[in-house]
Every structure is written in structure tokens, then in C-alpha cells.
């Protein structure tokens, strides 16, 4: 049972890191952003997608905190 909790914690931390990196990616101007609604060149920063992925990163960190293995 201890390994399952540790695995969930690590997975939630990895997912939070990925979401944070994606949020940072959507802030960078001049780079192609595939999920954006900019129909011409998809290269402007998108604050909406940054906020969404940032919120998902925070939720993943909360899940990681809740599933953190307890020390004795």
C-alpha cells in the first residue's frame, strides 16, 4: 500500500511539472502554439491557455500534497 501512495505522489508531481512547462510555453511569443485560437500564425502569447494550464498545475500539486506518503 505504501508503494501505491508513493507512485501517486510522484505521478502527480510529474503531471504538475508538465502542466507548468506547457503554461510557460504558451507565454513565449514567436513560437507556434497549436491549441491557440489565433487563426493566422499561432505565435502570439495566450494568457487564457496559460491560466488554464497553470490552474491544472496547481490542482496537480494539491493532489500530490494529498497523496504524499506520510512519515512515521
C-alpha positions as CSV (number, residue, x, y, z in Angstrom):
1,X,0.0,0.0,0.0
2,X,2.9,2.3,0.7
3,X,4.3,2.0,-2.8
4,X,0.9,2.9,-4.4
5,X,0.8,6.1,-2.4
6,X,4.3,7.0,-3.3
7,X,3.6,6.2,-7.0
8,X,0.6,8.5,-7.0
9,X,2.6,11.3,-5.4
10,X,5.4,11.0,-8.0
11,X,2.9,10.9,-10.9
12,X,1.1,13.9,-9.6
13,X,4.4,15.8,-9.3
14,X,5.3,14.9,-12.9
15,X,1.9,15.9,-14.2
16,X,2.2,19.2,-12.3
17,X,5.7,19.8,-13.9
18,X,4.4,19.1,-17.4
19,X,1.4,21.4,-16.9
20,X,3.7,24.2,-15.6
21,X,6.0,23.7,-18.6
22,X,3.1,23.9,-21.0
23,X,1.8,27.1,-19.3
24,X,5.3,28.6,-19.7
25,X,5.3,27.6,-23.4
26,X,2.1,29.4,-24.1
27,X,3.6,32.6,-22.7
28,X,6.6,32.7,-25.1
29,X,5.9,34.9,-28.1
30,X,7.0,34.0,-31.6
31,X,6.6,30.2,-31.1
32,X,3.9,28.1,-32.8
33,X,1.1,27.4,-30.3
34,X,-1.1,24.5,-31.6
35,X,-4.1,24.9,-29.2
36,X,-4.5,28.6,-29.7
37,X,-7.4,30.3,-31.4
38,X,-5.1,32.6,-33.4
39,X,-6.1,31.5,-36.9
40,X,-3.3,33.1,-38.8
41,X,0.1,32.3,-37.4
42,X,-0.4,30.9,-33.8
43,X,2.6,32.8,-32.5
44,X,1.2,35.3,-30.0
45,X,1.2,34.7,-26.2
46,X,-2.1,33.3,-25.0
47,X,-2.9,34.2,-21.4
48,X,-6.1,32.1,-21.3
49,X,-4.3,28.9,-22.1
50,X,-1.5,29.9,-19.7
51,X,-4.1,30.4,-16.9
52,X,-5.8,27.0,-17.7
53,X,-2.5,25.0,-17.7
54,X,-1.3,27.0,-14.6
55,X,-4.5,26.1,-12.7
56,X,-4.1,22.4,-13.8
57,X,-0.6,22.5,-12.4
58,X,-1.8,23.9,-9.1
59,X,-4.5,21.2,-8.9
60,X,-1.9,18.6,-9.6
61,X,0.2,19.9,-6.8
62,X,-2.8,19.8,-4.4
63,X,-3.3,16.2,-5.4
64,X,0.3,15.5,-4.8
65,X,0.1,17.0,-1.4
66,X,-2.9,15.0,-0.5
67,X,-1.4,11.7,-1.7
68,X,2.1,12.4,-0.1
69,X,3.4,9.4,1.8
70,X,3.3,10.1,5.5
71,X,6.4,9.6,7.6
72,X,6.1,7.9,11.0
